[in-house]
Amino acid sequence: IDGEFDDSFEIMNNATATHLYYIILESMTNSIKHSNGNNLKISLLKKNNLTVIISDNGIGFHANNDKKGIGLEIIKFRSKMINADIIIKNNNPGLTIECIL
């Protein structure tokens, strides 16, 4: 697990911080359980907005997968609770989840 952290990344609202924590936790859990990757990176960045990026080098996500878990639904729900945009991108290889506040 690797990380990148901007010193200017600051969350003033406890509810937002809690939801981001659980978005990161669920993303990490999904990556560890399902990706078959060997590298996981978490970035907390201050671009134009606060941005959390979780990426791995695993097999990615397949929309036609028969496994119906609730992990991605939890991530989407929590992002709505804090008015954040979630972007899920399949890479070659891997998967990236961006949460933009």
C-alpha positions in Angstrom: 0.0 0.0 0.0 1.3 3.4 -1.1 0.0 6.8 -0.3 0.2 10.4 -1.4 -1.0 13.3 0.7 -1.2 17.0 0.1 -0.4 19.1 3.1 -3.3 21.4 2.1 -5.8 18.6 2.2 -8.1 19.5 5.1 -11.7 18.5 6.0 -13.4 20.7 8.4 -16.6 18.7 8.7 -16.7 15.6 10.8 -19.5 13.9 8.9 -17.6 14.4 5.6 -14.4 13.0 7.1 -16.3 10.0 8.4 -17.9 9.3 5.0 -14.6 9.7 3.2 -13.0 7.3 5.7 -15.6 4.6 4.9 -15.3 5.2 1.2 -11.6 4.6 1.4 -12.0 1.6 3.7 -14.6 0.0 1.4 -12.4 0.7 -1.7 -9.4 -0.9 0.0 -11.5 -3.9 1.1 -12.8 -4.4 -2.5 -9.3 -4.1 -3.9 -7.8 -6.6 -1.5 -10.6 -9.1 -1.8 -11.3 -8.9 -5.5 -8.6 -7.3 -7.6 -5.8 -9.9 -7.5 -3.4 -7.0 -7.6 -0.2 -6.4 -5.7 -0.2 -2.6 -5.5 -2.7 -0.3 -3.9 -2.4 3.5 -3.7 -4.4 6.0 -1.8 -4.0 9.7 -2.6 -5.5 12.6 -0.8 -5.1 15.7 -3.0 -6.1 19.3 -3.1 -6.6 20.2 -6.8 -9.4 22.6 -7.6 -11.4 20.5 -5.2 -10.5 17.9 -2.5 -10.0 14.6 -4.3 -9.5 11.1 -2.9 -8.1 8.6 -5.3 -7.8 4.9 -4.6 -6.2 2.8 -7.3 -4.8 -0.7 -7.8 -3.1 -2.7 -10.5 -5.5 -5.6 -10.3 -8.0 -7.1 -12.8 -10.4 -4.2 -12.8 -14.2 -4.3 -12.6 -16.4 -6.1 -15.0 -20.0 -4.7 -15.3 -21.3 -8.2 -16.4 -19.8 -9.9 -13.3 -22.4 -12.2 -11.7 -21.2 -11.4 -8.2 -23.6 -8.9 -6.7 -22.0 -7.3 -3.7 -22.9 -4.1 -2.0 -19.5 -2.5 -1.8 -19.8 -0.2 -4.8 -23.3 0.7 -3.8 -22.1 1.7 -0.4 -19.4 3.9 -1.9 -21.9 5.6 -4.2 -24.4 6.1 -1.3 -21.7 7.7 0.9 -20.5 10.0 -1.8 -24.1 11.2 -2.3 -24.3 11.9 1.4 -21.4 14.4 1.2 -22.4 15.8 -2.3 -19.2 14.3 -3.9 -18.8 12.9 -7.4 -17.6 9.4 -7.7 -15.7 8.3 -10.9 -14.9 4.6 -11.3 -12.4 3.9 -14.1 -11.2 0.6 -15.4 -7.5 0.9 -16.2 -5.3 -1.5 -18.0 -4.5 -3.0 -15.5 -6.4 -2.1 -12.5 -9.2 0.1 -11.2 -9.3 3.7 -10.0 -12.0 5.2 -7.8 -12.0 9.0 -7.5 -14.1 10.9 -5.0 -14.2 14.6 -5.7 -15.6 17.1 -3.2 
